[in-house]
Amino acid sequence: MEIFLQQIINGVTLGSIYGLIAIGYTMVYGIIGMVNFAHGDVFMLSAFIALLLLLLLTQMLGLAAAPAFVAAMVASMALTALWNYAIERVAYRRLRSSFRLAPLISAIGMSTFLANFVTVTQGPNNKSIPPMWDDVIKITSGGAYDVTLSYKQILIVAVTGALLAAFWFVVQKTALGRAQRACEQDAKMAALLGVDVNRTVALTFVIGAALAAVAGSLYLLQYGVVKSSDGFVPGVKAFTAAVLGGIGSLPGAVLGGLLIGLIETLWGQYFSSDYKDVAAFSVLAITLIFMPSGLMGRPDVEKV
């Protein structure tokens, strides 16, 4: 039971990171119907930006760990958002009205470019930071295994919940959210009614990148290492989480991320870690057979 509880904690932590990345996928797909396959590599790039800034602030400027991490995360959000805005402006905007495969091919090309750019500039090996905030709370002790909850894990789950609530409010209650929902329903009609579609899409990419940067910083904090190939697999799993939860649903993206994280950790503990990815994708396939719109998605209704 102790091991089971520990893996639940680890799964929720990992799933929270997947959920933050998945929100970016589901927002972009919900508005323009495009799978931004470069989003996982944007997450990886943000982790490298946070790593470099954190090392600069702590080892060269002598700043304390907590303010250095917060400053590195905020700066990573700003730089990653700017980078993703440039990606949308250069690689996607002109292809939005083209045939459906054109933006997808462009996204795959941008993903390859980002992965190779980081490999060339930072090398293919793991890059690490010194351990931070390793203090833990013992939930149970005295048995065969101590169940612990670290302050880092509390921070990751709390930040994910707070950001989900904040962006749900943005989408549901603000002018930007109304513009996003209008573009999701009918971009041409929204433009005729005065909505700046290009600005709305660009801001959606900026928001998605900022969330990916938060996820990248928290990933670096939790695991302490990052490498240039860390964009593809987390990106695919986050997209799987978005589809599992229901594409277009912000709570569904986080729910899907939590489920993927729990499946991975529990399968790796009780069966084989070699097949944990197979287990996650199998659950996705089974879910979509019986619930094609995902767990919290709404079925598309076409008017004729």
C-alpha positions as CSV (number, residue, x, y, z in Angstrom):
1,M,0.0,0.0,0.0
2,E,2.9,2.4,0.8
3,I,4.4,1.9,-2.7
4,F,1.0,2.4,-4.3
5,L,0.4,5.7,-2.5
6,Q,3.9,6.9,-3.4
7,Q,3.3,6.1,-7.1
8,I,-0.1,7.9,-6.9
9,I,1.8,11.0,-5.7
10,N,4.5,10.6,-8.4
11,G,1.8,10.1,-11.1
12,V,-0.2,13.2,-10.1
13,T,3.1,15.2,-10.2
14,L,4.0,14.0,-13.7
15,G,0.4,14.3,-14.9
16,S,0.3,17.9,-13.8
17,I,3.3,18.7,-16.0
18,Y,1.6,16.8,-18.9
19,G,-1.6,18.8,-18.3
20,L,0.1,22.2,-18.6
21,I,1.6,21.2,-21.9
22,A,-1.7,19.7,-23.1
23,I,-3.5,23.0,-22.5
24,G,-1.4,24.6,-25.2
25,Y,-2.3,21.8,-27.6
26,T,-6.0,21.9,-26.9
27,M,-6.2,25.8,-27.2
28,V,-4.5,25.9,-30.6
29,Y,-6.4,22.9,-32.0
30,G,-9.7,24.3,-30.7
31,I,-9.3,27.6,-32.5
32,I,-7.6,26.8,-35.8
33,G,-7.9,23.0,-36.0
34,M,-4.2,22.4,-36.2
35,V,-2.0,20.0,-34.3
36,N,1.0,22.1,-33.3
37,F,3.6,19.3,-33.2
38,A,6.3,21.8,-32.4
39,H,4.7,22.5,-29.0
40,G,6.6,19.7,-27.3
41,D,9.9,21.1,-28.5
42,V,8.8,24.6,-27.4
43,F,8.4,23.0,-23.9
44,M,12.0,21.5,-24.2
45,L,13.4,24.9,-25.4
46,S,11.7,26.6,-22.4
47,A,13.4,24.1,-20.0
48,F,16.8,24.9,-21.5
49,I,16.1,28.7,-21.2
50,A,15.1,28.2,-17.5
51,L,18.2,26.1,-16.9
52,L,20.7,28.6,-18.4
53,L,19.1,31.5,-16.5
54,L,18.9,29.6,-13.3
55,L,22.6,28.7,-13.5
56,L,23.5,32.3,-14.4
57,L,21.5,33.7,-11.4
58,T,22.7,31.2,-8.8
59,Q,26.3,30.4,-9.7
60,M,27.5,33.6,-11.4
61,L,25.4,36.2,-9.6
62,G,25.0,34.4,-6.3
63,L,21.2,34.8,-6.0
64,A,19.3,32.5,-3.6
65,A,17.6,29.4,-5.1
66,A,14.0,30.5,-4.6
67,P,14.1,34.0,-6.1
68,A,16.4,32.7,-8.8
69,F,14.0,30.0,-9.8
70,V,11.0,32.4,-9.9
71,A,13.0,34.9,-12.0
72,A,14.2,32.2,-14.4
73,M,10.7,30.8,-14.8
74,V,9.2,34.3,-15.5
75,A,12.0,35.1,-18.0
76,S,11.5,31.7,-19.6
77,M,7.8,32.4,-20.0
78,A,8.5,35.7,-21.7
79,L,11.2,34.4,-24.1
80,T,9.3,31.3,-25.0
81,A,6.1,33.2,-25.7
82,L,8.1,35.6,-28.0
83,W,9.6,32.5,-29.7
84,N,6.2,30.9,-30.2
85,Y,4.7,34.2,-31.5
86,A,7.5,34.2,-34.1
87,I,6.8,30.6,-35.0
88,E,3.1,31.3,-35.6
89,R,3.9,34.4,-37.6
90,V,6.5,32.8,-39.8
91,A,5.6,29.1,-40.1
92,Y,1.8,28.9,-39.6
93,R,-0.1,32.1,-40.4
94,R,0.2,32.0,-44.2
95,L,-0.6,28.3,-44.3
96,R,-3.8,28.7,-42.3
97,S,-6.0,28.8,-45.4
98,S,-4.0,26.2,-47.3
99,F,-4.8,22.5,-47.6
100,R,-4.9,20.8,-44.2
101,L,-1.6,18.9,-44.5
102,A,0.4,22.1,-45.1
103,P,0.4,23.5,-41.5
104,L,1.0,19.9,-40.2
105,I,4.1,19.6,-42.4
106,S,5.3,23.0,-41.3
107,A,4.8,22.1,-37.6
108,I,6.8,18.9,-38.0
109,G,9.6,20.9,-39.8
110,M,9.6,23.5,-37.0
111,S,9.8,20.7,-34.4
112,T,12.8,19.2,-36.2
113,F,14.4,22.6,-36.4
114,L,14.0,23.4,-32.7
115,A,15.3,19.9,-31.7
116,N,18.4,20.3,-33.9
117,F,19.0,23.9,-32.9
118,V,19.2,23.0,-29.2
119,T,21.3,19.9,-30.0
120,V,23.8,22.0,-31.9
121,T,24.0,24.9,-29.4
122,Q,23.8,22.8,-26.1
123,G,24.9,19.3,-27.2
124,P,23.0,16.0,-27.0
125,N,23.9,15.1,-23.4
126,N,21.9,15.7,-20.3
127,K,22.2,19.2,-18.7
128,S,21.6,19.3,-15.0
129,I,21.1,21.8,-12.2
130,P,22.0,21.4,-8.5
131,P,19.4,19.8,-6.3
132,M,16.8,22.3,-5.0
133,W,14.1,22.0,-2.3
134,D,14.7,18.3,-1.6
135,D,12.9,18.5,1.8
136,V,10.0,16.1,2.1
137,I,6.9,15.6,4.3
138,K,6.6,12.0,5.6
139,I,3.0,10.9,5.1
140,T,3.5,7.5,6.5
141,S,6.6,6.0,8.3
142,G,7.5,3.0,10.3
143,G,6.5,0.5,7.6
144,A,8.4,-1.2,4.9
145,Y,8.4,2.0,2.9
146,D,8.1,5.6,3.8
147,V,5.6,7.6,1.8
148,T,6.9,11.1,1.2
149,L,5.6,14.2,-0.5
150,S,8.2,16.8,-1.5
151,Y,7.6,20.5,-1.5
152,K,8.4,20.5,-5.2
153,Q,5.5,18.2,-5.8
154,I,3.2,20.4,-3.8
155,L,4.3,23.4,-5.8
156,I,3.8,21.6,-9.2
157,V,0.3,20.5,-8.4
158,A,-0.7,23.9,-6.9
159,V,0.7,25.9,-9.8
160,T,-1.2,23.6,-12.3
161,G,-4.5,24.0,-10.5
162,A,-4.0,27.8,-10.2
163,L,-3.2,28.2,-13.9
164,L,-6.1,26.0,-15.0
165,A,-8.5,28.1,-12.9
166,A,-6.9,31.3,-14.3
167,F,-7.1,30.4,-17.9
168,W,-10.6,28.9,-17.6
169,F,-11.6,32.3,-16.3
170,V,-9.9,34.0,-19.2
171,V,-11.6,31.8,-21.8
172,Q,-15.1,32.0,-20.2
173,K,-15.3,35.5,-18.8
174,T,-13.0,37.9,-20.8
175,A,-13.1,39.6,-24.2
176,L,-10.1,37.5,-25.3
177,G,-11.9,34.3,-24.4
178,R,-15.1,35.4,-26.3
179,A,-12.9,36.1,-29.3
180,Q,-11.3,32.7,-29.0
181,R,-14.6,30.9,-28.8
182,A,-15.9,32.9,-31.7
183,C,-12.9,31.9,-33.8
184,E,-13.4,28.3,-32.8
185,Q,-17.0,28.3,-34.0
186,D,-16.5,30.2,-37.3
187,A,-13.3,32.2,-37.9
188,K,-14.7,33.9,-41.1
189,M,-17.9,35.0,-39.4
190,A,-15.9,36.2,-36.4
191,A,-13.8,38.3,-38.7
192,L,-16.9,39.8,-40.4
193,L,-18.2,40.8,-36.9
194,G,-15.0,42.7,-36.0
195,V,-12.9,40.0,-34.3
196,D,-9.2,40.3,-35.1
197,V,-8.6,36.7,-35.9
198,N,-4.8,37.0,-36.4
199,R,-4.4,38.7,-33.1
200,T,-6.5,36.2,-31.3
201,V,-4.6,33.2,-32.8
202,A,-1.3,34.9,-32.0
203,L,-2.3,35.5,-28.4
204,T,-3.4,31.9,-28.1
205,F,0.1,30.7,-29.2
206,V,1.6,33.1,-26.7
207,I,-0.5,31.8,-23.9
208,G,0.2,28.2,-24.8
209,A,4.0,28.9,-24.9
210,A,3.9,30.6,-21.5
211,L,2.2,27.5,-20.0
212,A,4.7,25.3,-21.7
213,A,7.4,27.4,-20.2
214,V,5.9,26.9,-16.7
215,A,5.8,23.2,-17.4
216,G,9.4,23.2,-18.6
217,S,10.6,25.0,-15.5
218,L,8.7,22.7,-13.2
219,Y,9.9,19.7,-15.1
220,L,13.5,20.9,-14.6
221,L,12.8,21.6,-10.9
222,Q,11.4,18.1,-10.3
223,Y,13.8,15.9,-12.3
224,G,16.9,18.2,-12.4
225,V,18.0,17.3,-15.9
226,V,16.9,18.1,-19.4
227,K,18.3,17.2,-22.9
228,S,17.5,18.1,-26.4
229,S,15.4,15.0,-27.1
230,D,13.0,15.7,-24.2
231,G,10.6,17.6,-26.5
232,F,9.2,14.8,-28.6
233,V,8.0,12.2,-26.0
234,P,6.5,14.6,-23.5
235,G,4.9,16.5,-26.4
236,V,3.3,13.3,-27.8
237,K,2.1,12.3,-24.4
238,A,0.7,15.8,-23.7
239,F,-1.2,15.7,-27.0
240,T,-2.5,12.2,-26.0
241,A,-3.7,13.7,-22.8
242,A,-5.5,16.5,-24.7
243,V,-7.2,14.0,-26.9
244,L,-8.0,11.7,-24.0
245,G,-9.6,14.5,-21.9
246,G,-11.4,16.0,-24.9
247,I,-9.8,18.3,-27.4
248,G,-10.9,21.9,-26.8
249,S,-11.6,21.4,-23.1
250,L,-9.1,22.9,-20.6
251,P,-10.2,20.8,-17.6
252,G,-10.2,17.8,-19.9
253,A,-6.5,18.5,-20.9
254,V,-5.4,18.5,-17.3
255,L,-7.6,15.5,-16.5
256,G,-6.1,13.6,-19.4
257,G,-2.6,14.6,-18.2
258,L,-3.3,13.3,-14.7
259,L,-4.5,10.0,-16.2
260,I,-1.5,9.6,-18.4
261,G,0.8,10.3,-15.5
262,L,-0.9,7.8,-13.2
263,I,-1.0,5.1,-15.9
264,E,2.7,5.5,-16.6
265,T,3.9,5.4,-13.0
266,L,1.6,2.6,-11.9
267,W,2.3,0.4,-14.9
268,G,6.0,1.0,-14.5
269,Q,5.8,0.0,-10.9
270,Y,3.6,-3.1,-11.1
271,F,4.3,-4.4,-14.6
272,S,7.2,-3.2,-16.8
273,S,8.5,0.3,-17.3
274,D,9.5,-0.8,-20.9
275,Y,5.8,-0.9,-21.8
276,K,4.4,2.1,-19.9
277,D,4.0,4.1,-23.1
278,V,2.1,1.2,-24.7
279,A,-0.2,1.2,-21.7
280,A,-0.9,4.9,-22.0
281,F,-1.7,4.8,-25.7
282,S,-3.8,1.7,-25.3
283,V,-6.0,3.4,-22.8
284,L,-6.4,6.3,-25.2
285,A,-7.4,4.0,-28.0
286,I,-9.9,2.2,-25.9
287,T,-11.4,5.5,-24.6
288,L,-11.8,6.9,-28.1
289,I,-13.6,3.7,-29.3
290,F,-16.4,4.2,-26.8
291,M,-16.1,8.0,-26.3
292,P,-14.8,9.5,-29.6
293,S,-14.9,13.1,-28.2
294,G,-12.8,12.2,-25.2
295,L,-13.7,12.2,-21.5
296,M,-14.9,15.9,-21.4
297,G,-15.1,16.8,-25.0
298,R,-18.2,17.9,-26.8
299,P,-19.2,16.2,-30.0
300,D,-19.1,18.3,-33.2
301,V,-22.5,19.2,-34.5
302,E,-22.6,20.2,-38.2
303,K,-25.5,22.3,-39.4
304,V,-26.8,21.4,-42.8
